Amino acid sequence: MKVFMTGGTGFVGTFLSHRLVREGHEITVLTRHPRDNAPDLPNLDYLAGDPTQEGDWMAAVADHEWVIHLAGASVIGSWNERTKKVIYDSRILSTRNVVKALAAGNRQQIFCSASAVGYYGLRGEETLTEGSTPGNDFLGRVAQAWEAEALKALDLGIRVVVTRFGLVLGRGGGMLAKLVPIFKSYAGGPVGSGRQWLSWIHQEDQVRAFLFVLEHPELFGPVNFTSPNPVRNQELAKALGQALGRPSVLPVPGFMVRLILGESAQVILEGQKVLPQRLLAAGFKFLYPTIEEALAHLLS
């Protein structure tokens, strides 16, 4: 299958594109800066373009059967009005342009557009599924607008799947790449209260979930890409310490995180307990359903 992908040079997109190539798919990755040192993989090509801007790249979308939209600026870092605008525009404008490009296609395409569990807002102990109401904080409002743009492709007769990602655990990047050196230096531990929920997914299960969605046309609309076993922050710290053979008893006070990150600290200090209800109901089987299994594989 011919696959068009935005955000394909990031942590999630790089792993996904390489795995899809190995599955026999032909991938075109849209990027602002086609890399001179791009991996020499068959059936993996890079196309120059900025998804937040209309351009010649849009004509290529119609030639692909599967469109995967992952583009979006990182939400981790100090927020101000400028950075909030970058976070918002990178998602909404890029999705709007991808849908415009889809309008010139053959209507037989499948469109998978990324979203995040931030859609649900900060909900404490509440168990959340795809049917739960959205949040009203900044990231919740961004995710609602993001998804609304993607779902406009339904009016074109295209099957749209909104993939709400939890924290992706994998090799080569993401949060695990930041945490492992800290724990190896004997400085790891829970953050803030340690009681906040963390909804996560192993990168291999994330790829398998994409392929599962492709093969199950009954799945459309929002689908949570999270493990069926969310954990508290303190449980993640304990499991990571055990996997690395290091202690996990040095807590990071919440006020320090707030001093460094400001408003965006809520992403780390608060969370959501999200379950993949629709994947499970459709028969998806996780290879790494528990945090212990995931870390044992990733850190082996």
Secondary structure as GFF3:
##gff-version 3
##sequence-region A 1 300
A	DSSP	beta_strand	2	6	.	.	.	ID=ss1
A	DSSP	alpha_helix	11	22	.	.	.	ID=ss2
A	DSSP	beta_strand	26	31	.	.	.	ID=ss3
A	DSSP	beta_strand	44	48	.	.	.	ID=ss4
A	DSSP	alpha_helix	58	61	.	.	.	ID=ss5
A	DSSP	beta_strand	66	69	.	.	.	ID=ss6
A	DSSP	alpha_helix	81	102	.	.	.	ID=ss7
A	DSSP	beta_strand	110	116	.	.	.	ID=ss8
A	DSSP	three_ten_helix	117	120	.	.	.	ID=ss9
A	DSSP	beta_strand	127	128	.	.	.	ID=ss10
A	DSSP	alpha_helix	138	151	.	.	.	ID=ss11
A	DSSP	three_ten_helix	152	156	.	.	.	ID=ss12
A	DSSP	beta_strand	159	165	.	.	.	ID=ss13
A	DSSP	beta_strand	167	169	.	.	.	ID=ss14
A	DSSP	alpha_helix	174	184	.	.	.	ID=ss15
A	DSSP	beta_strand	197	198	.	.	.	ID=ss16
A	DSSP	beta_strand	200	202	.	.	.	ID=ss17
A	DSSP	alpha_helix	203	215	.	.	.	ID=ss18
A	DSSP	beta_strand	221	225	.	.	.	ID=ss19
A	DSSP	beta_strand	231	232	.	.	.	ID=ss20
A	DSSP	alpha_helix	233	244	.	.	.	ID=ss21
A	DSSP	alpha_helix	254	261	.	.	.	ID=ss22
A	DSSP	three_ten_helix	262	265	.	.	.	ID=ss23
A	DSSP	alpha_helix	266	269	.	.	.	ID=ss24
A	DSSP	beta_strand	273	274	.	.	.	ID=ss25
A	DSSP	alpha_helix	277	281	.	.	.	ID=ss26
A	DSSP	alpha_helix	291	298	.	.	.	ID=ss27
###
